[in-house]
């Protein structure tokens, strides 16, 4: 029984991922305005009803990878040793994410470009961002003995680390940084943050 439930959950996860990938691919080709739930479902070989079982809108489907990446951050951070300094934990997590061979940085960049070109996707991303990024702040608060609702520290820390990752990613994708890879840039960004971001 347990194995059947596990198989069913894996199939659901695979279907959700396939629908999200198809939504992003179609949106990049035709623009999010021209994409329909029916077209996304057809691309994956499922019914429109199945699409709506997983997503309330095409925008939500496109942004599913972003939302899942936040959950990845949360799970990886929770898995770090409880007595590890928070800066060490965050650096381990960030490096693990950017060096994960199963993640395509080019695909991530393409989705980011797509989102930033669409007011509808930007609005939906803000909604998702407000909902899920708090989860990272909550884990930081747990590990540092602070309160996500009353203390600046956990809110500030998860925001600046996220910004450092984005800056590193943008610089790497620009192709002019001279870095050997995104890991070098991320480690450099974390080092500068630890030092208080000193002026060069």
N, C-alpha and C positions, 0 to 999 in steps of 0.2 A: 504493500500500500504506500509506504513512504517513498519507494523508488518511482512509483507511478506519479505521485505528486511532484517529485523532483523533476521527472521528465516533462510533465505538463508545464511546470514553471519555466523550464528551459525553452520549451517551444513558444511559450508566451513572450519571453524575453527576446527570442530570435525574431518573432513576428514584429514586435514593437520596434526593434532595431532596424529591420528591413523596411518598415514603413517610414521611419524617420530618415533613413538613407535615401529612399526613393523621393521623399518630399524635398529634401535638400537638393538632390540631383535635378529634379524637374524644375525647381525654382531657379537654379542657376542657369538653366537652359532657356526657360521661357519667361522668368520673372514670377515672383510669388503671386502677383495679381492674376496671372493667367492659369495658375495651377488650381485644380479642383480635387476634392476628396476622392471623387470617382476615379480620376486619373491616377492618383497615388495608389489607390487600392488595386486598380488594374495592373499597374506596374509590378506589384508584388504578387498578383494572382489571388487576391482575396476580395471579398465583397465590400462595398462601401459601409455596410453595417459593421463589419469587422473593424474597419478603420476607426469608426466612431466609438467602438468599444475601447480603443486605446487612446484616442486623442479627441479633444473637443473641437479642434480647428487645425487647419494646415499649418498655421504659424506655430502652434504648440508642437506639431510633429517635427518641423524644421529645427526647433530649439531643444528637442529632447536630448541630443548629445551634450549640449551645454549643461542641462540640468543633471544629467547622469555624471558628468565630470565633477560636479560639485559633491555629489554623493561619494565619488571615488576619493576625493580629498578627505572627506569626513571619515571614511572607513580606514584609509591609510593612516590618518593622524591618530585615530583611536587605537590602532594596532601598535603604535610606537611605545617603547617602555615608559611606564608611568612616571619614573624618576628622571627621565631624560629632560634636559633644559628645553624649553619651548622653541627657542631659535634653532637648536639642533634638529628637533623633530620636524619643524616646518621645512628646513632645508632638505632633509632626507625625503620628505614627501614631494617637494617640488622637483627635485632631481629625478626621483623615481618616475614621476609623471612625464617629464620631458624626454627621458631616455627609454620609455616603454616602446618597444619595437612594434607593438600591436596598434599604436596610435600613429596616424598619419598627420604630420605637422602641416603638410600642404592642404590636406582635406580640412583641417581646422581653420587654416588661413582663408580658404575659399568660403567656408560657412560664415566666418567673421565678416568678410567683405560683403557677402550677400546680405547679412543682417543689417550692416551699416548703410546699405543702399536702399533699405525699405523702411519707411515710417511705420508700417504695420508690424514688421518684425521687431523694430526697435522698441515699440511700445510694449509688445508682448515680452521682449527680453527683460525690460525693466520690471515688469510684473513678476516674472520668474526669478529675477535676480534678488528682488526684495524678499521673496519667500524662502529661497534656498541658501543664499550665502550666509544668512543668520546662523545656519547650522554649523558652519565652520567657526564662527565667533563663539558659539555655545561650547564647542569642544575646547577651544583655547581657554575659555573662562573656567571650565571644569579643571583643566590641567594647571591653571595658574592661581586658583583660589579667588577668582574675581567674579563679578556679576555682569552678565551681558546687558542687563537692563539699566544698571546704575553706574557702571565703571567704563571709563574711556578706553582703558588698555586693550581688552579683547576686541572691541570694535575697531580701534585704530590698527591693531596688529594684523588682523585678517584683511583689512583694507589695503594697507601698504604692501603686504606681501603679494596680494593679488595684483596690485599695480606694478610691482617689480617684475612679476612674471609676464605681464602684458608688455611692458617696455622691452624686456629681453626678447620676447617672441617677435615683436614688431621689428626690432633691430636685426635679429637673425634672418627673418624673412626678407628684409630689405637687401640682403646679400652684400653689404658693404662694411660689416662690423670687423672683419678680419678674424673673427673667432673660429675655433676649430669645430664648434657645434653649439647647440643651445644650452647644453650643460655648463659650458664655460661662462656664458653670459649670465645664466641664472645664479651660479655660484658667486660671480662677481657682484651681482646685484645684492645678494644676501649679505655678502661681506661689507658692502658699503652701508647697507641698512644697519648692520650690527655696530658699525663705527659711527653711526649718527649722521650718515650721508655727508661726509666732509667735502668741502669745495675742492675741486682738482687744483 
